[in-house]
Amino acid sequence: MRKKRIAAILAAVMLASVAGCGAQGGENAASQNTDGNGVEESSEAAGADEGETVAEGAKGSLEIWTMFTGADGAAFPDIVDAYNATNPDYTVIHRPMEAEDLYLKLQMAESSGEGIPDMAMNHIERVPLYQEQGRILDLTPYLEKADIRKENYNAKAWEMTDLGGGHYGVPLDVHSYILWVNMDLYEKYGLTDLDDGVLTWDEVAKTAEVLKASGDGVIPIGLSWYRPIFLSSYAQMGGTLSEDGVNPSFNNETAAAVLQQYADMVSAGYTQKDGEDSWKAFLGGNVLYEPEGIWTYNAVRDSGLNIKAFDFPVFDPSAKGNWTSSHQFTIPVQPQQDEERIMACLTFMKYVEEHAAGWSAAGLVPASKATLEDETFSQMPQYFLASETDELKIYNYKYYGYAVDALDKVLADMMFGKISIEDGLRQAEMETKDKIEME
């Protein structure tokens, strides 16, 4: 089993070295998968992966690896700097890197037993598999002493890391794929689609015909990061990635119907053309509706356009749902675990809980409930998501990473008619099964 896992790591390293330069070709800038959630990489933040000078505390320092390389690449270091300014016994060194690099490097470090960070940020969908593999620490024996309590956090983000009788993550946030709307265009064309606060796909189609007839060249709706676009609609329709929690089962009629709807939109001319960047066009004022992540808030704000945030479009107004993930603090298992350092990590996490309002500046929804009462956060466009916990579509499948990596390779091709939906879904499901068999 261990030999298979190491072989898989080496294969991934070879693949990364070959595909690194062109891996994001064709996807728009907002949706390049640098943080696992479509945040565009900042070259300044990315450089921090190579080293960071932080004065050690009286007892040393702790290292945390994160995938925060975009707008969040500025907000999170501010929190770390503020914590270090309190003169803790252990200061924190932040190492940001692209999400896939983080997961690969972490697995390599754990396999070798060397260079394992004290803390690692993980997307919530990855935690169940890492827990099963024995790679992350059960925090249960330490939480009470650190005064980190379930009732202080978003319930869904906390409960999904309750696994096997233990608890394996402390949530930093929840972050969703929503709908950004150019309100100047909305008013220009006299639209009423969102007067009830919900946009249906039928309304998108009717409005698209109005815009096409105008001859203005405005794109009705952009398609950016194809993964959450598909997963949002698929979840709204009751779709799951696995019926039994182990074997992938997303090659089905529901998934095909969702993808066919997007393919029909493309062929009808409701979206950007293949190869075009809808996000840049949106920020340039030439797209009406743009599904994107709340983490793109800084780019939206800086555009100077009159843009508002709404829920992701729906098939049925009574079945809203935004694809959602959560960044989770985890503590990797070390060859020799040091309880004092574990408690120091949790002290940092507690500080973040109490100062999480600053995290909303990156456009995300802090998981700390205390933030809901913060006046600054209440003015942020994503604030409406904080009360929609029943509508957050968080996939609970331990092989989520394998499934979405496989889907990422075919979703755009299926939507833009380069391969059949039947072939694309079959290919992605088979690839997921192959990766599971290598475990």
N, C-alpha and C positions, 0 to 999 in steps of 0.2 A: 504493500500500500504506500509506504513512504517513498519507495523508488519511483512509483508512478507519479507521485506528487512532485518530486524533484524533477523528473523528466518533463512534466508539464510546465514547471517554472522555466527550465532551460529553453523549451520550445517557445514560450512566450517572450523570453528575452530576445531570441533570434528574430521572432516576428516583429517585435517592437523596433529592432535595429533596422529592419528592412522597410517597415511601413511608416516610420516616424514622420518623415517629411511630408508625405502626401495623404496621410490618414484622414484629414479633414476636408479634402477636396470636395467641392460641390455643396457643402453645408454653409449656412450663413454664419457670420461672425458671432452672433449671440449664442448660437447653438453648438459651437465647437465644444466637444465633450471634455473640457479641461478640468472641471471639478466634479464630473459625473452628473452634473445637472445643467450643463449648457452655459456655464459662465465663461466668458471670454478671458483668455489668459492675459495678464499684465506682465510685460517683460521685466519690470522693476520688481514685482513680487516674486516672479519665478526665480530670479537671481538669488533670493534669500535661501533657496534650497542648498546652495553651495556653502553656506556658512553665515553665522550671525554672531556678533560680539555682544554678549550680555554679561554684566558683572555677576559673579556667583554670590549667592546668599551665604550666610554664616555656615551652613551645612552643605552647600553645593548648588547644583542646578538640576532641573528636570527638562527633558526634551519632549515636545509634542509635535507629531506629524499631522498636518491637515492638507485638505485639498483646496484651501482658500487662496486662489491666485487671481481672482478678478476683483470686482468691487468689494467683495468680502475680504480680499487680500489687504485692504486698507483698514477695514473696521475691526477685524480680529486682532491684528497687531496692536491697535490702540488699547484694546482690553488687556492684552498681555502686558503692555508697557505700564498701564495704570496699576496692574497687580504688582509688578516688580517694584514699582515706586513705593509700595507699602512696606518694603524691606522684609520680605518673608525669609524664613530659614532657607528655603529652596527657591531660587528664581526660576523662571520658565523661559526656555529657548524655543521659539516657534520655527518650524521647518515646513514651509508650504511647498507643495508639488502637485502636479496633475493627479487626478484621482486614480487613474489606472497605474501610474507610476507608483503611487503610494501603496496600492494593494499588492503590486508585484514586489516592490522593495521590502515591504513588511513580511511577505511570505518568505522571501529569500533570507531575511535576517532571522526569522523564527526557525527556519530549517537549519541554519548554521549555528544558531544560538549566540550570535554576535551582533552587536549594533542595534539591538531591539530598543525602540524608544520607550520612555516611561508611559506615555499616553499616545493614543492614535485616534483621530476622528474617523468614524465609519458611518456610511449610510445605513440607515436602519434595516434595509432589506438584506444587507450582508451579515448582520449580527447572528442570526440563527445558525448559519453554516459555520461561522467561526467558533461559535459556542460548541457546536457538535464536534468540531475538530480539536477542541481543547486549546484554542489559541488565545482566548481572552478570559480574563479573571472574573470569577463570581464576586460581585461587590457586596453581597449580602452581609458578610461579617463586619463590614466597615462603615456602612451607610449611616447607621444610627449615631455612631460616635462622631461622624462628620456633619451631623445634622442635615443630611440630604434625605428629603422625605417625598414619597410619591405624591402626596396631596399638594405639593408646591409646584407640580408640573402638569403640562398638558397630558391628560389621562391616556390618550391613544399612543402618544409618543413614548410614554413610560411603560405601559402594559405590554407593548410588543417586544420589549427586551426582558420580560419575565419569562424565563425559559428553564425547563427541567428542574423547577424548584429553586432556582437561583435568579439573580438579577445581574445583567451584564452590560448595561449602558446607562449613562446619564444624558438626557436629551438637551441639546443646545437650542434647537429650533424645530419648526415644521416649515417646509417651503413647497409651494404649489405652482403648478402650471396653470395660468389664468388667461384672461383676454384683455389686451390693451386696445383701447379704442381712440382713434383720432376724432375728437368731438367737433372740431371745426368742419371736417368732412361730413360727419354725421348730420350736423345742422345745415350744411350747404345743400345737401340732397333732401332735406325735409324728412328724415327718417324717423320712425317710431318704434323700431325693433326693440330697443332697450328701455322703453318707457316703463315697462313692468320689471326691469332689472334683470331679465333673463333673455338670452339670445338663443333661438332655436335654429337648427340647420335649415328648416323650411324658410325661415326669415332670411337667412344668409343667401339662399338661392334666389329669392324674390328681389332682394336688394342688389345682388350681383347683376341681375338682368337690367335693373335701373341704371347702374353704373356703366355697364357695357353700352347701353343705348345712348348714354350721354356723350360718348366719344372722347371723354377727357383723359382716358388712359389710366384712371385710378384702379389699382388692384383691389378687388373686393375683400379678399382675405388671404393672408400670407400663411405659408406652411414653413416652419423653421425647424425646430428639433423634432424629428419624426417620431422618436420613441415615446415621449409623453403625450404627443398628439394622439397617437394610436391608443396608448394605454388609458388615457382619460376616457375616450369614447367607449373602449372595450369594457372598462370597469362600470361605466354608467349602464351598459347593457347586461350587466351581471357576469361578464367574462372573468375567468380566472386563468392563471398561468399553469395551474396544476389542480386536478380534481382531488388527488389523494395526498398532496403535499410533497410528493417525491418525484413522480414521473410527469414530465411536461405534457400538457394537453391543450395547447392553444391553437393547434391546427384544427379549427372547427368552423361551423357555419356562422357563429356570431362574429368571430374574428374576420372571416371572409367578408361578411356583410359590412362591417365597419370600414375595412380597407376599400371595398368597392365604392362606398360612399365618397371617400376621398379621391379615388381614381376618377369617379364621375365628375367631381368638382374640377379636377385638373383638366380633363378633356373638354369640359364646358367653358373653360377659360375664366373660372372664378378665382384662380390662384396665380401666383407668379409662374413663369415658365421654368422648365427644368434648367438648372444651372444658375438661375438668377438668385440674388440674395434679397429675400423679402424683408429681413430685419433692417438692412441699410435703406431699402426703399421706404419702409415704415418711418424710420427716423428722418428720412428726407421728405416726409409729408405726402407720400404717394400710395399709401396703403390705408384702407379704412379700418379693418379688423386684423389684429395680429396676436394670435395665441403665443405667449411666451412666459417665461418664468418670472416670478416676483423679484428674483435676484437681479433682474435687468433694470431695476428702478433708477439707479444713478444715471444710466444712459437715457432713460425716458425723461428724467428731470432735466438733464443737461441739453436735451434736444430743443427746449424752448417751445415745444408744441403743446397744444391743449389736449392732453391725453388723460384718460381715466381708466381705472381698473374695474373689471367685472369678472363674474364666474366664467369658466370655460363653457363654450357652446354646448347645447344639449339636444337630444332627440325628443325628450319629454320634459316639459317644465317642472314636473313633479319629481324628477330623478336627476337633480343636479349632482355634480361631482367633479372635483379638481384632482388630477393626479398629484400626489403629494409624497414627499420623502421627509426624512428627518436626519440631521447630523447628530451623531451620538458620540460623546466621550466614551472611550473604552480604555482599559488597561491591559496591554498584552501580557501574556504569561512569560515570565523570565526563567532562565535556568535556575536562578536562586532569587526568590521573591523577597523583597525587603519591605516589611510592614511599615516602617517609618516613611519610606518613600511613597508607598501606597497612600498613606494618610496625607502626605504632602500634596499628592495629585488631587485628592478629594478636596483638600482645602482650596486649591485653585478652582476646582469645579464649583464649589460653594460660592466663591467670590464671583464667578461668572453668573451664577444664578441671581445674585443680589445686584448685579450691575449689567443685566442683560439688555436693558433698554438701548444701549449703544449698538447692539447687534442689529436692531431694526433699521439702522441707517443704511445697511446694505440691501434693504428691501425684504428681509426675511422676517418670519414671525417667531420671536423668542418663545421657547417652551416654558419658561418661568412664568407662572401665573401672576406674580407680582408686577410684571411688566404691563399687564392689561390696564393697570391703574395709572401708568405713566402718561402724562399729557403729551409728550413728544410722540410716543408711539401711537396714541389715539388719532393723531393728525396724519399718519402715514397711509398711503393708498391701500396697503395690504391689510389694514386693521380689520376690515370686515371678515377676513379669514379666521381671525382668532376665535370667533364665536360659532364657526361652522364645522366643528369637530366631527359631526355626523356625516358631513359631505366630503371629508378628506379621503381620497382613494389611495391608501397605502397598501401595496401588495405584500402579502405575508407568505412568501415562498422562499425556502432556504436556498434554492438554486436560482434565485432571481438574477444574480449577476451573470450566470451562464446564459439564461434565457434572453436577457436584453442585449447582451453582447452579440448573440446570434441574430436577433431581430434587427439590430442596428445595421447589419450588413445588407438587409434586403428590403427594409421598409420604404425607403425612397424609390427604389427600383419598382416596387409594386405600385406605389401611388402614381408614379410617372409613366407607368406602362412599359417598362423595360423588361420585366419578367411577369409571368402570370401570378396572380395572388395564390393560386393553388400550389405552384412550384415554390414560391417564396416561403410560405408557411411551412410546407413540408421540409424544406432545407433548414429553416431555423429550428424546427422541433428536433430534427435528426441531429443537428450540431449540438443542441443542448443535451440530448441523450448521450452522445459520445463523450462530452465533457464529464457528465455524471459518472459514466463508467470508468473514467480515469481516476476517480477519487480513491 
